Amino acid sequence: MSVAHMILIMLAGVGAGAINSLVGSGTLITFPTLVALGFPPVTATMSNAVGLVAGGVSGTWGYRGELGGQWRRLRWQIPASVFGAAIGAFLLLHLPEKVFIQIVPVLLILALGLVIAGPRIQSYARRRAESAGRSAEQVSPLRMAALVLGTFLVGVYGGYFTAAQGILLIGVMGALLPEELQRMNAAKNLLSLLVNVVAAIGFTVVAFDRISWPVAGLIAVGSLLGGWLGARYGRRLSPNALRAVIVVVGLIGLFRLLMV
């Protein structure tokens, strides 16, 4: 690997770490970069998942303040993410990657639609709750079940192909929770980190020799810095500004996915 390629991979890691902590879809920077440099798609996916764990740690730490008060929900979402990620990682080792790549654009479009419609969905749910005499902040058992199921499915997807799982999570939570966007972003960072950790452990144990460890190391160093930068400056954005960033990054990611 040339020095130029090493620098390029590390810079891609910085960008991916920042985007992941702020929005999600950082894989749409690193994955195409690795493929363009000649790495096989499965090797690129595994090396990327391992490397981005570092960025997930710094991004989650940066948003730790917004996690307060969410543990009642997260205690259900965390097992769903972990279990889903384990299944997704298993599928990656046994199914052609193109199976998921073909449906990623559809899922991403759906998630972006939910992100855009999130405020209206929340407003509608709030009006219904108030008309029924319930607290608008209360999450019904049915919505909690839908949230856990959605988190599990995104975990399966994330364990298989990490790209855009953050946007999918934001879309699911935005449609079901009466929560501020920055707080949902904090939960997204934690859940995405857990998915990447489970996938990375699975890949390391089962397919150690298929991971490019120099690539994973370069992405780790870059994403650690990028995750910190994304959390530091992303927390200052207003909800509308953050929503706009999510949509723009999602559309760019959609274009890049279609070009891979």
N, C-alpha and C positions, 0 to 999 in steps of 0.2 A: 504494500500500500504506500503510495507516494505521500510526501508531506502535504502537497496541495489537497489531496483527497482527505487526509486526516483533518486538516483545517476546515474543509468544507463540511465534513461530518460533524465536527464539534460545533460549528456555527449553526448547523441545522438543529443540533441538540439544544442550543440556547433558544432558538426560535420556537422549537417544539415545547420546551419547558415553560416558556412564557405564555404561549397560546393555551397550553393545557390548564394552567392555573387560572387563566383569565376566562377562557371559553370552553376549551376542549378541542379536539381535532389536531393536536400537535403532530400526531402520527402522519397526517397528510403533508407534513413538511419532510420528516425523516424517511418515511417509507419510499416515496418517489425518488428521493435523493439516493438512497441505497440501491434501488433497482436501476436507476440511471447509471450508477457506478459499476454495475455488473453483478451485483449480489443476487442470488436466486430469491424469489419472493418469500418462500418459507423461512430461509435464513434471515432475510431482512426483517420479517415479522417477529421472529424469536429474539434476535439481537436487539431490535427496537424495544420490545416489551421489557427486556431485562434492563436496558439502559435508562428507560424513562422512569423507572422506579425512583431514582434519585430526585428527578424533577417533581414527582408526585409528593415526595416527602417535604421538600422545601415549599411547594405550593400549599400543601395542607397545613403546614406549620404557620405559614403567613396568614392563612384564613382561620386560624384556630379560634379567634374571638367570636366569629360568626357561628361557630358550632354550638355555642351555649344554648341550652333549652331545646335542642333537637334530638337528644338521646332517646326519648320515648319512641320516636319513629325509627331512629337509626338502629336500635337494638333488633328491629325486625328486618330492616333493609340490609344491614351488614351481612347476616348469614345468607340472605338471598343472593347478594353479590358474590360472596365467596363460593357458594355452591354452583352458581351459574358459571363463574369463571373457570372452575375446575372442569365442568362439562365442556365449555368452549375450548379450553386448552387440549382436552382429550380429542375433540373433533378435529382440531387443526392437524393432529398427528395421524389422523385416519381418513380425512376427506380432502378432496382437491380444494385449494384455497379459492379457486374461481367460483365455487358455489356461493360463498358469502360475498365476494367482490361484486357479483352480479346484482345482489339485492341491496348493497350499501347505498347506491344513489336513491333508491326508493325510500329507504328508511331515513336517509338524511333529509330528503324533501319533506317527509311527514313530520320529522322532528322540528324542522325550521318552521313549518306551519303551526305547530303547537307553541313554539317560542313566540311567534308573532301574535297568535290568538290567546296566549296565556292570560293577559290582563282581562280580556273580555270573559274568558271562561271563569276566572276567579271572581269577577264581578257578578256573573250570573249565579255562581254557586253561593256567593255571599247573600244575594237577594233571596234565593230559595231558602237558605238557612234561617234568615231573619223572619221571613214570612211564616215559617213553620215553628217559630219560637225557640230556635236553637242558636247557640253561639256560632258566629261565623267562623271562629277560629277552631272549632271542633272538627276533627276528621272522623267521619263515620266509619264503622267497621267495613262497609262495602268499599269505600274509597281507600281505606288502609290495605285491604286485600288486593285491590287493583294496583296500588302503589308497590306492594311487595312483589306481585307478579311481574309488573313492568320492570322493576329493579332486577329481578332474576333473569328476565329475558335479555335485558341490556348486558347483564353480567356474562351470559352465554356468548352473546355477540362480541363483547370486549375480550373475553378469553380467547376467542378465535381470531378476531381481526380488530385490533384496538382502535382503529381510526374512527373518529366522530362519536365515540361512546359518551363523551361528556355532553355533547349537544343532545344526544338521545335522552340522557338522564335529565337534563334541564327541561326538555320537552315533556317528559313523563311527569316530573314533579310539578312543573308549572301548570299542567292541566288538572292536577289532583290536589294540590296543597294551597292553603291560604297563607302563603309565605312570601317574604321579600326575596327578590332575585339574588341579592348578594349572599343571603343566608343559604339559599338553594345551591348557589355556586360553591359555598364552603362544603356542603354535604356532598356535592358532586365530586369535588377534589378528593375527599376521603374515600368515597366508594370506588372511584376510578383507580386510586392508589392501591386499594385492596385487590381489585381485579388484576392489576398489573403484577402485584406481588405473587398472587396465586399462580398466574400464568408463568411468571419468571421461574418460580420454584418448580413447577411442572416441567417446563422446558429444560431446566438445568438437570433435573433428575433423570428424565426420560431421553432427552436428545442433547446431551452436553456437547457432543462433537459437531452438532449441526448449528451451534451458535458461534458467531464470529465474536470472540471475546475482546479483541482490540476495538471493534466497532462499538460493542456494548459499553466499553469503558469510555470511549470518546463521547458517546451520546450521554452517558451518566454525568460526566464532568460538565458538559455544556448545559444539560437540562437542569442540573442542580442550581446553576447560576440563573438560568432562565426562569425557573419556577419561583425563585426568590424575587426576581424583578417583576414578574407578572403579578404576584400577590401584592407586592409593595405599591404598585401603581394602579392595579386593577380595582382595589378596594376603594379608591377615590372616585370611581365613576358613578354617575347617577344610574338608576335602574334603566331609564330609557337609553342612555348612552351605552350601557353594557349590553342591553338587548340588541341595539343596532350593531355593535361589534360582533356579537354572536351570529347574527344573520349574515353579515358581510363575510366573516371568516367561513361560515358554513357554505356560502355560495362559491367562494374561492376553492374551498375543499372539494365541493361537488365537481367543479370544473377539472380540478387536478385528478380526481378519481377517474373521471371519464377519459382522461388523457393517458392514464397508466396502461 
